[in-house]
Amino acid sequence: MRRRRENLSATVPDGPLSSENDDRDDHDSRGHRSRVFAFFLGLYRVYVFDAFRGVLDLFRDEQQRNAMVDFFGLFVDHFAVKGRSVRQDVLGILMMAAYSPQEQVRGSRTDENLRSAEEEEWVVGCALRAMKFSAAAYGWSILNHVASIFDWHFMPTAQPEWRGIPTPRSARTQTRSDSHATEPPGLSERDEAEARKEEEQMQANLRGETTVLSIVDGISPEDILYSNFTSSDRTFGKLPNHYLAVDHEKGALVLAFRGTFSLSEAITDVNCAPMPFRIGDREGFAHMAMAHGAKLAMTVLEEVVLEAYAVYPDHRIWIVGHSLGAGVASLFAVLLKEKHPGLPIESWVFGCPGVLSLNLARMVPAYFDELSRKSTEADKLSKFDPPLRFMQAFCAGEDNVPRLSHGSILDLTSMADTLWQFFNSKSDGLSSAVLYSFRRRSSTRRWILDALVVAAIGTFIGVFGYAAKFFFYLDVTRGNIEYDLSNIMDQQLSRADRLRSSFSEDIQESRDKRVEVAAKKFLMAAHHDKLYPPATVYQIQFGGSKFYDLQVSKPEYFGWLLFSLGMFTHHLPRNYLFSLASIKESNRAKRRWAKVRRKVRRKSRLWLWIQTIESIGQGP
C-alpha cells in the first residue's frame, strides 16, 4: 500500500494542481475530524449534560427535594426504624421471582380477544398512529438531536419528501452576525438573559418539531400548531414536554406528552403516593405527582386545545403519551372532559402507570360515555364514525410500569415475609429459590437473563437499604433521633437464633408445594390499596420475536409486580411501535387470506354447480 502511494505521488506533477489536491485533502480530513468531535460533543450536550442538570434541579426545587426525601424515607422506615434485614428482603425478592403464583400474570394473558376483526383493525391502526406521536414527543433520535444542534443534514427521515427540511440553525434562525446587526443597542443584562432564554426555547422547540417530522409520516411543519419542548426543564419534571399537531390522516388534533427522559421526571414517577381525587360524585385516589402535572396542564393547555378545536370542529381530540406522559395525559383527559363534556376527546396511552384507585379506574368508561350523552353537543358527538371511545390504555408484554404503585411494593414486602416462614435460614431460602426457579425455567438463556434482572433489583434495594441504616444510625449516635438501639440488636439476635438450621434436600419437594399454596393464598388476601391504569386495558401479548396478539384486559389485573427481563425491556417505546406494527401487518395478511379463501370457495361452488348441470343434462 505504501509503495502504491509513492508511485501515485510520483505520477502527479508539481504545480497548482497538486497543491490544490493537498489543500482539499487537508480540508476533508479536518472536516471529518470536526464532525467526529461535534458528534461526541453533541452526545454530551444532549444526554450527559441533561443528566447533570437533572441532579442540579434537585437543589433548585423544594418539591423535588421533598419527593427524594420521602422516597429515601421509605427505605429508612423499612430497614432502619423497623430493624428489618436487608439481606433477608433481597433474598425475599429472589423467592418472589421463583414462587410467584400464575395469577400474577393474569393481566398478561387473558385470552379475551376483541369482538370482531374490523374492531381490532381500527384499534390497532389508531394505536400505532398515536404511539408514533407519543414516541416523537421524546425527540429520541440521537442523529436528530445532533443534526439540530450542529446544523448537520444527514438525519434519517420518515418520507423522502422531507429530506429537504433544513435544520433549525441554518434556516429558521438568524445568524449571529445578523442578530447583532438587528439588535437594538443598549440592552440590559436582564433583557439579554431573557433573549437567551427565548432563543434556547425556540431552538428546543425547533429540534423537537424536526423530530416529529422525521418520525410521524404525513405531517408538515404547518401541522404542528403548538409545541413546548422545554416544559419539563421549567417545571422540574412536573409537566413533561408536549406538542399539539393536526393529523389529517386520522382526522384528529393530537396533544402528545413526553415520557420519562430525565432525572427530574424519574422523581415524578417515584412520587407515587396516593392523593385524594374525585371523578363526578365518587371519591378515590390518584398518583400524586401525575395528578399535579395534569392540573398544571389544565392551567397551561386548556385554552390551547379549545382554540385549536374551534378551528377544526370536525376533528377528534387525541390526548396521547407513553410512560410518564401516559399518566399525565390520562388524568388531563379526565379533567378536561369533565369540565367540557362536549369535546370529542379520546385518550390513547401506552405503558400508563397506575394513576387511579380501582373504584375510579373501573368507572371511567361508563361515566364519561354518560357524560357525553348528557352534554349539549350530544348530537354532534354521536355523528363520529366510528363512535368515540374515551380511554384506551395499552400494556406490552410484562411491562411493570402499569403494575407499579406504592401498594404493590408494600404487598411485595408482605408476601416475602410470608414466604420466609417456610425457610430456616438465608442459605436455605437462597438454595431453595435457585433450585426451584431453575427447574421451572423455560430455557437456560431465559433463566439467566431473569436472574440478572432480579440481581440488579436486589443490588439497588441493598444499596439503598444499607445507606438508610447507615444514615439512621449516624443520626441516632449524634443525638438527632432518640431510639433504643438495643431493641434492634435484640431483634437481630433473636432472628439469628431462630434461623440456625441448615438446608435439607429431603423436604424440598413438599416445601415447594407448600410455598406455592401460601403464595397463592396471600395473593388472594392482599390488602394494600394500589393504583391502576384507567378504563379498558389492551394487553399486547408477546408470543415470540415475530408473533404478537392483542387481548382485552381489566385494570384489576395490574396490581402485582412481575419479575423477568421483560419488566424493563417491554416498556421501551420501540417495543410498542414494533409490536403494534406487527399486529397491523398480521391483520392485513389475515384479511388478504380471507379474500383468497372466499374467492376459492366461490369458484369451487361455481365449479360444483356447473358439474351438476352437466351431469343432469347428460341424463342417466
C-alpha positions in Angstrom: 0.0 0.0 0.0 2.9 2.3 0.8 4.6 1.6 -2.5 1.4 2.2 -4.3 1.1 5.6 -2.7 4.7 6.5 -3.7 4.0 5.6 -7.3 0.9 7.6 -7.4 2.7 10.6 -5.9 5.4 10.3 -8.5 3.0 10.4 -11.4 1.3 13.6 -10.1 3.1 16.7 -11.5 4.2 19.5 -9.2 2.3 22.7 -9.5 -1.0 24.3 -8.7 -3.0 21.1 -9.2 -1.1 19.1 -6.7 -1.2 21.8 -4.1 -4.9 22.2 -4.7 -5.4 18.4 -4.1 -3.4 18.6 -0.9 -5.5 21.5 0.3 -8.6 19.6 -0.5 -7.4 16.5 1.3 -6.4 18.6 4.4 -9.8 20.3 4.3 -11.6 16.9 4.1 -9.6 15.4 6.9 -10.2 18.5 9.1 -13.9 18.3 8.2 -14.0 14.6 9.2 -12.3 15.3 12.5 -14.5 18.2 13.2 -17.6 16.1 12.5 -16.4 13.3 14.8 -15.7 15.8 17.5 -19.0 17.5 17.0 -20.8 14.2 17.2 -19.4 13.3 20.6 -19.8 16.8 21.8 -23.4 16.6 20.7 -23.9 13.4 22.7 -22.5 15.1 25.7 -24.8 18.1 25.4 -27.9 16.2 24.6 -27.6 13.3 27.2 -24.8 13.7 29.7 -25.3 17.4 30.3 -29.1 17.0 30.7 -28.4 14.3 33.3 -26.1 16.6 35.3 -28.7 19.4 35.1 -31.3 17.0 36.4 -29.2 16.4 39.5 -28.8 20.2 40.0 -32.6 20.5 39.7 -32.9 18.6 43.0 -31.3 21.5 44.8 -33.3 24.2 43.0 -36.8 22.9 43.5 -38.2 22.3 47.0 -40.9 19.8 45.9 -38.3 17.7 44.1 -36.1 17.6 47.2 -39.1 16.7 49.3 -40.0 13.9 46.9 -36.5 12.5 47.1 -36.5 12.7 50.9 -39.9 10.9 51.0 -38.6 8.2 48.7 -35.5 7.7 50.8 -37.6 7.9 53.9 -39.4 4.7 52.8 -36.1 2.8 53.0 -35.2 4.4 56.3 -38.6 3.5 57.9 -38.5 0.0 56.4 -34.9 -1.1 57.1 -33.7 1.2 60.0 -36.7 2.1 62.1 -38.3 -1.3 61.8 -35.0 -3.1 62.1 -35.5 -5.3 59.0 -32.7 -7.3 57.5 -31.6 -6.0 54.1 -30.2 -9.4 53.0 -33.4 -11.1 54.0 -35.5 -8.7 51.9 -33.2 -9.0 49.0 -33.4 -12.8 49.1 -37.2 -12.5 49.6 -37.3 -10.9 46.1 -35.5 -13.9 44.7 -38.1 -16.2 46.3 -40.9 -14.0 45.0 -39.4 -14.4 41.5 -39.3 -18.2 41.9 -42.6 -18.8 43.7 -44.8 -16.2 42.2 -48.3 -17.6 41.5 -49.6 -17.8 38.0 -52.4 -15.5 38.9 -49.9 -12.6 39.0 -49.5 -12.7 35.2 -53.3 -12.7 34.7 -53.0 -9.2 33.2 -50.5 -10.5 30.6 -52.6 -13.5 29.4 -56.3 -13.1 29.3 -57.2 -15.0 26.1 -60.0 -12.5 25.6 -59.9 -11.1 22.1 -61.8 -8.1 20.6 -65.3 -8.7 19.4 -64.5 -8.5 15.6 -61.6 -8.3 13.2 -62.8 -4.9 12.0 -62.8 -3.5 15.5 -59.3 -4.9 16.2 -58.0 -3.5 12.9 -59.4 0.0 13.8 -58.0 -0.1 17.3 -54.5 -1.2 16.2 -54.4 1.3 13.4 -55.3 4.2 15.7 -52.9 2.9 18.4 -50.0 2.7 16.1 -50.6 6.2 14.8 -51.0 7.5 18.4 -47.8 5.7 19.5 -45.8 7.4 16.7 -46.9 10.8 18.1 -46.0 9.7 21.6 -42.6 8.5 20.5 -42.0 11.7 18.6 -42.5 13.7 21.9 -39.3 12.2 23.2 -37.1 13.6 20.5 -35.4 10.3 21.0 -33.3 10.1 17.8 -29.6 10.8 18.5 -29.0 11.9 15.0 -31.9 14.3 15.0 -30.6 15.8 18.2 -27.0 16.2 16.9 -28.2 17.4 13.5 -30.4 20.1 15.0 -27.6 21.3 17.3 -24.7 21.3 14.8 -26.5 22.1 11.6 -26.0 18.7 10.0 -28.1 17.3 7.2 -27.6 13.5 7.5 -30.5 12.6 9.8 -32.9 9.8 8.7 -36.5 10.8 7.9 -39.8 9.0 7.5 -40.6 10.2 4.0 -38.3 11.1 1.1 -40.0 14.4 0.5 -38.9 15.6 4.0 -35.2 15.3 3.2 -35.1 19.0 2.1 -36.2 20.2 5.6 -33.4 22.5 6.8 -32.1 22.2 10.3 -33.2 24.9 12.7 -30.0 26.8 12.9 -29.5 27.1 9.2 -33.0 28.1 8.1 -35.2 29.3 10.9 -33.0 31.4 13.0 -30.8 34.4 12.3 -27.0 34.0 12.2 -25.0 35.6 14.9 -23.9 38.4 12.7 -27.4 39.1 11.5 -28.8 39.1 15.0 -26.1 41.5 16.2 -26.9 43.8 13.3 -30.7 43.9 14.1 -30.4 44.1 17.9 -31.2 47.5 19.4 -28.3 49.0 21.3 -28.2 49.4 25.0 -29.9 46.1 26.1 -29.7 45.4 29.8 -28.3 42.2 31.2 -31.8 41.1 32.3 -33.1 41.7 28.7 -30.2 39.8 27.3 -30.8 36.9 29.7 -34.5 36.9 28.7 -33.5 36.9 25.0 -31.1 34.0 25.5 -33.9 32.0 27.2 -36.3 32.7 24.4 -33.7 31.7 21.8 -33.0 28.5 23.8 -36.7 27.7 24.0 -37.1 28.4 20.3 -34.2 26.1 19.4 -35.5 23.3 21.6 -39.0 23.6 20.0 -37.5 23.5 16.5 -35.4 20.5 17.4 -38.5 18.8 18.8 -40.6 19.7 15.7 -37.9 18.3 13.5 -38.1 15.0 15.3 -41.8 15.0 14.9 -41.4 15.4 11.2 -38.9 12.6 11.0 -40.9 10.1 13.0 -44.5 10.7 12.0 -45.2 10.4 8.3 -47.6 12.7 6.6 -47.0 15.7 9.0 -45.8 19.0 7.6 -44.4 21.9 9.6 -47.7 23.8 9.3 -49.5 20.9 11.0 -47.6 21.5 14.3 -49.8 24.1 16.0 -48.1 24.4 19.3 -45.0 23.0 21.0 -43.2 23.3 24.3 -40.1 21.2 24.4 -38.7 23.0 27.5 -41.7 22.4 29.7 -40.1 19.6 31.7 -37.0 21.7 32.5 -39.0 24.7 33.5 -41.4 22.8 35.7 -38.7 20.4 37.1 -40.4 17.3 35.6 -43.9 18.1 36.8 -45.3 18.8 33.3 -43.4 16.9 30.6 -42.6 18.3 27.2 -45.6 18.3 24.8 -46.9 19.5 21.5 -50.2 19.8 19.6 -50.5 18.8 15.9 -53.2 18.2 13.3 -53.3 14.6 11.9 -55.2 14.8 8.7 -54.8 11.0 8.2 -57.0 10.2 11.2 -58.9 13.4 11.4 -57.6 14.3 14.9 -56.0 17.0 16.9 -53.2 15.2 18.7 -51.8 16.5 22.0 -48.8 14.4 22.9 -46.8 14.3 26.2 -43.3 13.0 26.6 -42.4 10.1 28.8 -39.6 9.9 31.4 -36.4 11.2 29.9 -34.6 13.0 32.8 -33.9 12.6 36.4 -36.5 15.2 37.4 -39.1 13.2 35.5 -38.0 10.0 37.1 -38.5 11.6 40.5 -42.0 12.5 39.4 -42.6 8.8 38.7 -41.2 7.8 42.1 -43.5 10.2 43.9 -46.3 7.6 43.6 -48.0 8.2 46.9 -51.9 8.3 46.5 -53.7 11.6 47.0 -57.5 12.2 47.2 -59.1 12.5 43.8 -62.7 12.9 42.7 -64.4 12.0 39.4 -68.1 13.1 39.4 -69.5 12.4 42.8 -67.2 9.5 43.6 -64.1 9.9 45.7 -60.9 7.9 45.3 -57.2 8.3 44.9 -54.7 9.3 42.2 -51.0 9.3 41.6 -49.9 12.4 43.5 -47.2 13.7 41.1 -49.1 12.9 37.9 -52.3 14.5 39.3 -50.3 17.7 40.0 -48.9 17.5 36.4 -52.4 17.1 35.0 -53.7 20.1 36.9 -50.8 22.1 35.7 -51.6 21.0 32.2 -55.2 22.2 32.6 -53.8 25.7 33.5 -51.4 25.8 30.5 -53.2 23.8 27.8 -56.9 24.1 28.3 -57.2 27.3 26.2 -54.8 25.9 23.6 -57.0 22.8 23.0 -60.2 24.9 22.9 -58.8 27.3 20.3 -57.5 24.5 18.1 -60.8 22.7 18.3 -62.6 25.9 17.3 -60.6 25.9 14.1 -61.0 22.1 13.5 -64.5 21.4 14.9 -64.9 18.1 12.9 -61.7 16.5 14.3 -61.4 14.2 17.3 -59.1 15.4 20.1 -56.5 12.8 20.8 -54.5 13.1 24.1 -51.7 10.6 23.9 -48.5 9.7 25.8 -46.1 7.0 26.9 -44.9 6.2 30.4 -45.0 9.4 32.5 -46.6 11.1 29.5 -49.3 8.5 29.6 -50.1 9.1 33.2 -50.3 12.9 32.8 -52.3 12.5 29.5 -54.9 10.2 31.0 -55.5 12.4 34.1 -55.5 15.5 31.9 -58.1 13.9 29.6 -60.3 13.1 32.7 -60.1 16.7 34.0 -60.7 18.3 30.6 -63.6 16.0 29.6 -65.3 16.5 33.0 -65.1 20.3 32.6 -66.0 20.3 28.8 -68.3 17.3 28.2 -68.9 18.4 24.6 -65.3 17.9 23.5 -64.8 14.8 21.3 -61.9 13.5 23.5 -60.1 10.2 23.0 -57.1 9.3 25.1 -54.5 6.7 23.8 -51.9 5.9 26.4 -49.1 3.4 26.4 -47.3 1.8 29.4 -49.6 4.0 31.6 -48.6 3.9 35.3 -51.1 3.2 37.9 -52.8 6.6 38.2 -56.3 5.9 39.8 -57.7 3.8 42.6 -59.6 0.7 41.4 -63.1 2.2 42.0 -62.2 5.2 39.8 -60.4 3.2 37.2 -63.4 1.0 36.7 -65.9 3.8 36.4 -64.1 5.9 33.8 -65.7 4.3 30.6 -69.3 4.3 31.7 -69.2 7.6 33.5 -67.7 9.6 30.5 -69.9 7.9 28.0 -72.9 9.0 30.0 -71.4 12.5 30.4 -71.1 12.7 26.6 -74.8 11.7 26.1 -76.0 14.4 28.5 -73.9 17.2 27.0 -75.4 20.0 25.0 -73.4 18.8 21.9 -74.5 15.1 22.2 -75.9 15.1 18.6 -72.6 16.4 17.2 -70.6 13.8 19.2 -72.8 11.0 18.0 -72.0 11.7 14.4 -68.4 10.5 14.6 -67.8 7.3 12.8 -66.6 5.0 14.3 -68.1 6.2 17.7 -65.9 7.9 20.2 -64.1 5.9 22.9 -62.8 7.9 25.8 -59.9 6.0 27.1 -57.7 3.2 25.6 -54.7 2.1 27.7 -52.1 -0.4 26.3 -49.6 -2.6 28.1 -46.9 -4.5 26.2 -45.9 -8.0 27.4 -44.6 -7.9 31.0 -44.3 -4.2 31.3 -44.1 -3.5 35.0 -44.9 0.3 34.9 -48.7 -0.2 34.8 -48.3 -2.5 37.8 -46.1 -0.3 39.9 -47.6 1.6 42.8 -47.0 2.2 46.5 -49.4 -0.5 47.4 -47.9 -3.1 45.1 -44.5 -2.5 46.7 -45.9 -3.0 50.2 -47.7 -6.2 49.1 -44.4 -7.4 47.7 -42.7 -6.9 51.1 -45.5 -8.6 53.0 -45.5 -11.6 50.6 -41.8 -12.0 51.1 -42.3 -12.2 54.9 -45.0 -14.9 54.3 -42.6 -17.0 52.3 -39.8 -16.7 54.8 -41.9 -18.7 57.3 -41.1 -21.8 55.3 -37.4 -21.5 55.5 -34.9 -21.9 58.3 -32.1 -19.6 57.2 -31.0 -17.3 54.4 -28.9 -20.0 52.8 -31.9 -22.3 53.0 -34.1 -19.7 51.2 -31.4 -18.9 48.6 -30.8 -22.6 47.7 -34.5 -23.4 47.5 -35.3 -20.4 45.3 -32.4 -21.0 42.9 -33.2 -24.8 42.5 -36.9 -24.3 42.2 -36.7 -21.4 39.7 -34.1 -23.4 37.7 -36.5 -26.4 37.5 -39.3 -24.1 36.3 -37.2 -22.4 33.6 -38.5 -22.3 30.0 -34.9 -22.1 28.8 -31.5 -21.7 30.3 -30.9 -18.4 28.5 -34.2 -17.0 29.8 -33.4 -18.2 33.3 -30.0 -16.5 33.2 -31.5 -13.2 31.9 -34.3 -13.2 34.6 -31.7 -14.0 37.3 -29.6 -10.9 36.2 -32.7 -8.7 36.3 -33.5 -9.9 39.9 -29.9 -9.4 40.9 -30.0 -5.8 39.6 -33.1 -5.1 41.6 -31.6 -6.7 44.7 -28.5 -4.7 44.3 -30.5 -1.5 44.0 -32.5 -2.3 47.1 -29.4 -3.4 49.0 -27.6 -0.2 48.3 -30.5 2.0 49.5 -31.2 -0.3 52.4 -27.7 -0.2 53.9 -27.5 3.5 53.2 -30.7 4.0 55.1 -29.3 2.0 58.1 -26.1 4.0 58.0 -27.6 7.4 58.0 -30.2 6.4 60.6 -27.6 5.1 63.0 -25.5 8.2 62.3 -28.4 10.4 63.4 -29.0 8.3 66.5 -25.4 8.4 67.6 -25.3 12.1 67.1 -28.4 12.5 69.2 -30.6 13.9 66.4 -33.0 11.0 66.9 -33.9 9.2 70.1 -34.2 5.5 69.5 -33.5 2.3 71.5 -30.7 0.6 69.6 -30.8 -2.4 71.9 -34.3 -3.2 70.6 -32.9 -3.6 67.1 -29.9 -5.7 68.4 -32.3 -7.9 70.3 -34.4 -8.4 67.2 -31.3 -9.3 65.1 -30.0 -11.7 67.8 -33.4 -13.5 68.1 -33.5 -13.7 64.3 -30.1 -15.2 64.2 -31.0 -17.8 66.9 -34.2 -18.6 65.0 -32.5 -19.2 61.7 -29.8 -21.7 62.6 -30.9 -24.9 60.9 -29.5 -25.9 57.5 -31.0 -26.6 54.1 -32.5 -30.2 53.8 -32.9 -31.9 50.4 -35.5 -34.4 51.8 -38.2 -31.9 52.3 -37.5 -29.8 49.2 -40.4 -31.1 47.0 -43.1 -30.9 49.6 -41.8 -27.4 50.7 -42.1 -26.1 47.2 -45.7 -27.1 47.0 -46.5 -25.6 50.4 -44.8 -22.3 49.5 -46.7 -22.1 46.2 -50.0 -22.6 48.1 -49.1 -20.0 50.7 -48.1 -17.5 47.9 -51.5 -18.1 46.2 -53.4 -17.6 49.4 -51.6 -14.4 50.1 -52.2 -13.1 46.6 -56.0 -13.6 47.2 -55.8 -11.8 50.6 -53.6 -8.8 49.6 -54.9 -5.8 51.4 -52.8 -2.7 50.5 -54.5 -0.2 48.3 -53.0 0.1 44.8 -53.3 2.4 41.8 -54.3 1.0 38.4 -54.3 2.1 34.8 -57.6 3.6 33.8 -60.5 2.1 31.9 -60.1 -0.7 29.4 -56.6 -2.1 29.0 -55.4 -3.7 25.8 -52.7 -6.2 26.5 -50.2 -6.8 23.8 -49.2 -10.4 24.1 -45.7 -11.4 23.2 -45.5 -14.9 21.7 -42.1 -14.7 20.2 -40.0 -12.5 18.0 -42.5 -12.5 15.1 -45.8 -13.2 16.9 -47.9 -10.7 18.7 -51.5 -10.7 19.8 -53.9 -8.1 21.2 -56.1 -9.1 24.1 -58.6 -7.3 26.3 -57.8 -7.0 30.0 -59.1 -5.1 33.0 -57.5 -2.6 35.5 -57.7 -5.1 38.4 -55.3 -7.5 36.7 -52.4 -5.0 37.1 -52.0 -5.0 40.8 -48.9 -7.3 41.0 -45.3 -6.8 40.0 -43.7 -9.3 37.7 -40.1 -10.5 37.7 -38.5 -11.1 34.3 -36.3 -9.4 31.7 -39.5 -8.1 30.1 -40.3 -5.9 33.1 -37.7 -3.5 31.7 -37.4 -4.1 28.0 -41.1 -4.4 27.2 -41.7 -0.8 28.4 -39.4 0.8 25.7 -41.3 2.8 23.1 -39.7 0.7 20.3 -41.4 -2.4 21.6 -44.8 -0.7 21.5 -44.2 0.6 18.0 -42.8 -2.7 16.7 -45.5 -4.9 18.3 -48.4 -2.7 17.1 -46.9 -2.6 13.6 -46.6 -6.4 13.6 -50.2 -6.8 14.7 -51.3 -4.4 11.9 -49.4 -6.3 9.3 -50.8 -9.6 10.6 -54.3 -8.3 10.3 -53.6 -7.2 6.7 -52.3 -10.7 5.9 -55.4 -12.3 7.6 -57.7 -10.0 5.5 -55.9 -11.0 2.3 -56.1 -14.7 3.1 -59.8 -14.3 3.9 -60.4 -12.8 0.5 -58.4 -15.6 -1.2 -60.5 -18.2 0.8 -63.7 -16.5 -0.2 -62.7 -16.4 -3.8 -61.7 -20.1 -3.8 -65.0 -21.0 -2.2 -67.0 -19.1 -4.8 -65.0 -20.8 -7.6 -65.4 -24.2 -6.1 -69.2 -23.7 -5.6 -69.5 -22.4 -9.2 -67.5 -25.5 -10.4 -69.8 -27.8 -8.5 -72.9 -26.1 -9.9 -71.6 -26.4 -13.5 -70.7 -30.0 -12.9 -74.2 -30.7 -11.5 -75.9 -29.1 -14.5 -73.7 -31.0 -16.9 -74.5 -34.3 -15.2 -78.2 -33.6 -15.3 -78.0 -32.7 -19.0 -76.3 -35.9 -19.9 -79.0 -37.9 -18.2 -78.8 -41.5 -17.0 
